[in-house]
Amino acid sequence: MTHRQPKLLLFDIDGTLILSGGAGGAALNRACEEILGVQNAMAAVNPGGMTDGAIVRRIITTVLGRPPEDGEIECILRRYLEHLPRSLDGSTRFRLLPGFPRLLDALGERPDIVLGLGTGNLAEGARIKLEFAGLFHYFRFGGFGSDAEDRAELLRRGIERGKALSPQPVAPEHIFVIGDTPHDVESGRRAGARTVAVATGSTSRQELARHQPDYLFDSFADAKPFMELMA
């Protein structure tokens, strides 16, 4: 059998693996209302591709017109994590996106592939969402919004963690960032990875194509084209 070189895959969560049906936004709205006194805070931002910390920072600067106070972002995010499980339980629109978990099953059978996350979610938020979805056990490492507000930096940290888990050195051309927004594409490129965009989130295929990802899929409903990419 032909020996395959190891590959690192970093998947985004929201819009790529799952749709939370507004659960994440609802939990953050509650946290902002309780701590900032601001109702429907998420209406002030377009969160696609942003880290959780950057979203809260944008809310404070946009809605309140001032920079965050020391510890304020962290306080709001702690409250958000407290609300998230109940918000997921109450979501009637939460769903796995097409092709999951089938694609993860196929990737998990490959000893040359190290599966990880590259997400703006806090590490704990990612765990809560993916355990709710039944997907968390597939992923061995990750770069998270709790590592850095800058998405490229959190991806770099995730890549380093993934390399440490690989039994062999990983070539740059075998590192893939998979996501559904232009932020995923641009940040993955800045992190030195190949970029895979999928039009299952809020960004259209046409808009994603404008940002020139290395690969572009309508969805992962058919696992074969993606698995051929991993050959």
WOGINOR-V791926 format. One line per field, one symbol per residue. phi: phi as a letter, one per 20 degrees, with the letter a starting at -180 (. if undefined). psi: psi as a letter, one per 20 degrees, with the letter a starting at -180 (. if undefined). Layout:
phi->???
psi->???
This chain:
phi->.ffdffcdcdefdfndecdemnffffffgfffffeemdelfffecdfgnefgffffgfgfffeembfffgmffffffffgffefgfffgefedfbfegndegffffffeefeddebdcbffggfffffffffemdfffdebadcffeafffffffgffffffffeffcgdfgfddcddbdcgffffffffendfdcdceddedfgfffffelffbccfadgdfgfffffef
psi->ppppqqpppoprfpiggrpikjgghghhggghghhikpqlhiiiqoioiqqgghggghgghggikrqqrpigghgghghghhhgghhghipijpqqqpipjgghgghiioiipopaqnqiqqghhgggghhhikihihpirrprhihqhphhghgghgghgghhipiqqpqhikpppprjrhgggghgghijrqpoqplibiprgggghhjlqhqpqgrkhoighghhhj.
